Amino acid sequence: MTPNLGQGACQALEDAVTLAHCLDGTPDVTAALRSYDLLRRPRTRAVTRRSARLGTIGQLAWPPAVLLRDTAARLTPTRVTLRAMTPVLGWTPPGHRATATNSENH
């Protein structure tokens, strides 16, 4: 995973919580690991793809593209940026109900 979203440690924590949940649900380690993989793989792939896309945009070097990127970033309202990050920041541990975040309530 590229470091563009700063999600390395966060993903490790999510992995640990998910793995503990899967191991707690069964004495069969093989089944727990299969369940863990099914739960984590889609999210991990999505975060990895998003991070790579952000890295590609962040490393633009052609001056007109850099100007466009920087202008768009400056003009984008904070709430729009935060809402766009909801799929990354809004993770809910397995076995817990999702709740609305403050950004979704406003």
Secondary structure by P-SEA (a helix, b strand, c coil): cccccccaaaaaaaaaaaaaaaaaacccaaaaaaaaaaacaaaaaaaaaaaaaaaaaaacccaaaaaaaaaaaaaccaaaaaaaaccccccccccbbbbbcccccc
